[in-house]
Amino acid sequence: MSTASSFHSISAAADRALAVQFRLGDCMFDFLPASKHCQCEDDSTRVSLVASHPHLGRIGSLNFVKTTRRNPTLTGESCCPDNLWGFKDTLFDDEGRLCLRVPEPDDWCGTGAWGDELNEGEIIWIDDLEVLEQFRERGVGTSMLTELMASEYVTVADHLMCDPRPRYIPRISYECFSAWQDRLLTFFRTNGFRRVGRTPYLGYSPNPFHPSHLIAADDDADQYEDYVQCLEVVG
């Protein structure tokens, strides 16, 4: 066996050994101030939720931005994650008010679960969520979402939002990329997120009476293949 093969075999065996030691109930979840993407003065709160194990160390993280509806982050006067800019440009005007016609009964509204309530409360934007490969499908990602939803950062009037499309695209085949995206969609839908209209974005409402909670994951709407062109048609 070559040195390289020996190394990879040892590494794989070590990963398996670590995974065997892992119990979700032993994990700790801590909210830590996150580094700002740039120097800016606004009312947004950027936080990292870190999942760690007492013996295995850091195993996952969830980075999010909580932003008020009429602050510079949503009104185009401040820096923010690129995918949050896209979310803002798709759904809101420069005053942070809903401009896309998701409440109206046409093809763009999707399931019709989301509407003018998006003009109230605050946005909790899930910027990224990562779990080390050897600990995936063990409940870590779901536990981080649960911790966030139960935290002081989220009120019943707020809206958790995310873009489930993969942000970092390695050189893989279309089939692999499509499967990767399907896994992300399945993960968020399993945790109660539903598509906002026919946009690429998924949302979760902490309000137990929100209409999105009545929609089964399999009945959720698909996004338009070319949502930019669709925006030009309905906007």
Backbone torsions as a table, in degrees:
resi	resn	phi	psi	omega
1	MET	NA	135.9	-179.0
2	SER	-72.1	164.6	179.0
3	THR	-62.0	-42.4	-179.5
4	ALA	-62.7	-43.6	179.7
5	SER	-64.1	-40.6	179.1
6	SER	-61.9	-42.1	-179.5
7	PHE	-61.8	-46.8	-178.1
8	HIS	-66.5	-35.6	178.8
9	SER	-66.1	-42.9	178.8
10	ILE	-65.0	-42.2	-179.9
11	SER	-62.7	-44.0	179.2
12	ALA	-63.8	-40.2	178.7
13	ALA	-64.3	-38.5	178.4
14	ALA	-64.8	-41.5	178.0
15	ASP	-61.6	-41.8	179.4
16	ARG	-65.0	-38.9	179.1
17	ALA	-64.2	-41.8	177.8
18	LEU	-62.5	-43.1	-178.4
19	ALA	-63.4	-35.9	179.5
20	VAL	-64.2	-37.0	-179.8
21	GLN	-72.0	-14.8	-170.3
22	PHE	-78.2	131.2	169.3
23	ARG	-132.6	127.7	-175.7
24	LEU	-58.5	-36.3	-178.6
25	GLY	-64.2	-17.1	178.7
26	ASP	-85.0	-9.9	-173.6
27	CYS	-72.4	151.6	175.0
28	MET	-118.6	146.7	-177.4
29	PHE	-127.3	120.2	-175.5
30	ASP	-125.4	135.7	175.8
31	PHE	-92.7	123.8	-177.2
32	LEU	-126.6	143.7	175.0
33	PRO	-58.3	133.9	-179.8
34	ALA	-96.6	154.0	176.6
35	SER	-68.3	137.1	177.8
36	LYS	-73.3	147.5	179.0
37	HIS	-67.5	-27.0	173.6
38	CYS	-162.5	172.1	178.4
39	GLN	-76.6	118.7	179.3
40	CYS	-154.7	153.2	-179.4
41	GLU	-114.6	106.3	176.1
42	ASP	-151.0	-174.4	-176.1
43	ASP	-95.9	11.7	-179.0
44	SER	-80.4	153.8	178.3
45	THR	-120.4	121.0	-179.7
46	ARG	-107.7	125.7	-172.6
47	VAL	-139.3	147.5	170.5
48	SER	-111.6	130.8	172.0
49	LEU	-102.3	117.3	-174.1
50	VAL	-108.0	129.4	174.0
51	ALA	-99.5	128.2	-179.7
52	SER	-138.9	159.3	179.9
53	HIS	-120.6	140.4	-174.5
54	PRO	-60.2	-24.8	-179.2
55	HIS	-111.4	-23.7	-174.1
56	LEU	-103.6	-6.9	178.5
57	GLY	79.2	-155.3	-177.1
58	ARG	-71.0	127.5	-178.0
59	ILE	-121.7	-9.2	179.4
60	GLY	-172.2	166.1	178.1
61	SER	-153.8	152.4	175.7
62	LEU	-133.1	117.9	179.0
63	ASN	-103.8	131.6	-178.5
64	PHE	-141.2	160.4	177.7
65	VAL	-124.9	123.4	172.7
66	LYS	-101.3	123.7	-174.6
67	THR	-133.5	138.3	175.0
68	THR	-72.8	160.4	-170.8
69	ARG	-72.9	-27.2	-175.1
70	ARG	-119.9	41.0	177.0
71	ASN	-108.5	173.3	-175.7
72	PRO	-57.4	-28.0	-177.4
73	THR	-63.2	-36.6	-179.6
74	LEU	-98.6	-4.0	-179.2
75	THR	-109.6	15.2	172.1
76	GLY	79.6	14.1	-176.5
77	GLU	-107.9	4.3	-175.9
78	SER	-144.3	164.8	177.2
79	CYS	-81.1	151.5	176.9
80	CYS	-162.4	167.2	179.1
81	PRO	-54.5	144.8	-176.3
82	ASP	-56.5	-40.8	-178.0
83	ASN	-71.0	-23.7	173.4
84	LEU	-70.9	-36.4	174.2
85	TRP	-59.0	-46.4	-179.7
86	GLY	-61.8	-40.1	176.8
87	PHE	-60.5	-47.1	179.7
88	LYS	-60.8	-47.1	-176.6
89	ASP	-64.9	-29.2	-178.6
90	THR	-77.4	-41.3	-169.2
91	LEU	-106.1	-26.6	-168.8
92	PHE	-124.8	155.0	174.3
93	ASP	-88.1	-173.7	-175.4
94	ASP	-69.0	-14.7	176.9
95	GLU	-94.3	4.7	-179.4
96	GLY	77.3	22.0	178.3
97	ARG	-105.0	147.6	-178.1
98	LEU	-61.1	124.7	179.8
99	CYS	-115.8	-21.2	177.8
100	LEU	-78.8	143.1	-172.1
101	ARG	-85.4	50.6	179.2
102	VAL	-65.7	-26.6	180.0
103	PRO	-76.6	-13.9	-172.3
104	GLU	-85.1	145.8	-175.5
105	PRO	-78.3	74.2	173.8
106	ASP	-137.3	-174.9	-175.7
107	ASP	-61.8	-25.7	-175.2
108	TRP	-75.3	-20.8	-174.7
109	CYS	-77.2	-11.4	179.7
110	GLY	64.8	-124.3	179.1
111	THR	-77.6	-14.3	-177.1
112	GLY	79.8	9.9	-175.9
113	ALA	-73.3	-25.6	-175.7
114	TRP	-109.8	144.3	-178.4
115	GLY	-159.0	-139.2	-171.8
116	ASP	-67.5	-11.6	175.8
117	GLU	-63.1	-18.1	177.8
118	LEU	-68.3	-12.9	176.0
119	ASN	-80.3	-7.2	-178.6
120	GLU	-114.5	165.4	178.0
121	GLY	71.2	-165.1	-179.1
122	GLU	-123.3	161.6	179.4
123	ILE	-99.3	128.2	169.5
124	ILE	-106.7	103.3	-175.1
125	TRP	-91.8	117.9	177.2
126	ILE	-81.5	104.9	-174.5
127	ASP	-76.1	-45.9	173.9
128	ASP	-160.4	154.3	179.2
129	LEU	-138.2	124.5	-174.8
130	GLU	-136.2	136.4	174.8
131	VAL	-128.5	134.4	177.6
132	LEU	-55.6	142.0	-169.5
133	GLU	-55.5	-41.5	-175.2
134	GLN	-70.7	-9.6	179.8
135	PHE	-114.2	11.0	178.3
136	ARG	-74.6	156.1	-177.9
137	GLU	59.7	31.3	176.9
138	ARG	-119.8	6.7	177.6
139	GLY	93.9	4.7	-176.8
140	VAL	-69.1	-47.2	-179.6
141	GLY	-61.5	-45.2	177.9
142	THR	-61.8	-39.5	179.5
143	SER	-64.9	-37.6	177.9
144	MET	-65.5	-42.1	176.4
145	LEU	-62.0	-42.0	179.7
146	THR	-62.3	-42.3	177.8
147	GLU	-62.7	-41.3	178.9
148	LEU	-64.1	-46.9	-177.5
149	MET	-62.1	-30.3	-178.4
150	ALA	-91.4	1.1	-173.5
151	SER	-86.6	171.9	178.3
152	GLU	-69.0	-12.1	-179.3
153	TYR	-77.1	-14.3	-174.2
154	VAL	-121.3	127.6	173.0
155	THR	-112.8	169.7	-176.0
156	VAL	-65.3	-21.4	-178.6
157	ALA	-89.5	-6.7	-176.4
158	ASP	-83.9	173.4	-179.6
159	HIS	-136.5	122.7	173.7
160	LEU	-86.5	130.9	-176.8
161	MET	-131.4	150.5	177.8
162	CYS	-153.6	162.8	172.5
163	ASP	-113.2	105.4	-173.6
164	PRO	-78.5	3.0	178.2
165	ARG	-75.7	137.2	178.7
166	PRO	-57.2	133.2	-178.1
167	ARG	-91.9	-30.1	-176.7
168	TYR	-112.5	111.1	-170.9
169	ILE	-107.1	102.4	174.9
170	PRO	-73.8	177.2	-178.8
171	ARG	-80.5	84.4	179.6
172	ILE	-125.6	165.8	-179.3
173	SER	-70.8	162.6	177.5
174	TYR	-60.3	-38.2	-179.5
175	GLU	-62.0	-42.6	179.0
176	CYS	-67.2	-41.5	178.9
177	PHE	-62.9	-44.1	-179.9
178	SER	-62.2	-41.3	178.5
179	ALA	-64.7	-38.4	178.1
180	TRP	-61.5	-46.3	179.9
181	GLN	-64.9	-40.1	178.7
182	ASP	-60.9	-37.8	178.9
183	ARG	-65.0	-40.5	178.1
184	LEU	-64.5	-44.8	178.2
185	LEU	-59.8	-45.6	-179.4
186	THR	-61.9	-41.4	-179.7
187	PHE	-60.4	-51.7	-176.6
188	PHE	-68.8	-39.2	178.6
189	ARG	-65.6	-37.1	176.8
190	THR	-61.3	-28.6	179.8
191	ASN	-96.2	19.1	170.3
192	GLY	93.5	2.8	178.8
193	PHE	-80.2	141.4	177.9
194	ARG	-133.8	150.8	-173.9
195	ARG	-65.2	140.6	176.1
196	VAL	-89.0	107.6	-174.9
197	GLY	60.8	-130.7	173.9
198	ARG	-118.2	24.7	178.7
199	THR	-76.6	174.0	175.2
200	PRO	-73.6	-6.8	-166.7
201	TYR	-96.8	145.9	176.2
202	LEU	-112.9	146.5	179.7
203	GLY	-132.3	155.5	176.1
204	TYR	-131.7	133.3	177.1
205	SER	-107.1	128.1	175.1
206	PRO	-69.4	-12.8	178.7
207	ASN	-71.9	115.7	-176.4
208	PRO	-65.0	-15.3	-178.9
209	PHE	-98.9	6.4	179.8
210	HIS	-66.7	139.1	-177.0
211	PRO	-57.2	-25.2	-178.7
212	SER	-62.4	-25.9	-178.6
213	HIS	-73.8	-10.8	178.9
214	LEU	-90.9	-4.2	-175.6
215	ILE	-99.2	121.1	176.7
216	ALA	-67.2	151.1	-178.2
217	ALA	-55.9	-40.1	-178.4
218	ASP	-69.9	-17.6	-178.9
219	ASP	-97.3	1.7	-179.2
220	ASP	-66.4	153.1	-177.6
221	ALA	-74.3	153.8	171.2
222	ASP	-92.9	156.2	176.2
223	GLN	-81.8	154.8	171.4
224	TYR	-64.6	141.6	179.5
225	GLU	-62.2	-36.1	177.7
226	ASP	-123.5	80.0	-174.8
227	TYR	-69.8	-23.9	177.9
228	VAL	-65.5	-45.5	178.4
229	GLN	-63.3	-38.5	179.9
230	CYS	-65.1	-36.5	177.2
231	LEU	-60.3	-39.6	179.6
232	GLU	-65.2	-31.3	-178.7
233	VAL	-74.4	-44.4	-174.3
234	VAL	-92.8	-13.7	-174.3
235	GLY	-87.2	NA	NA
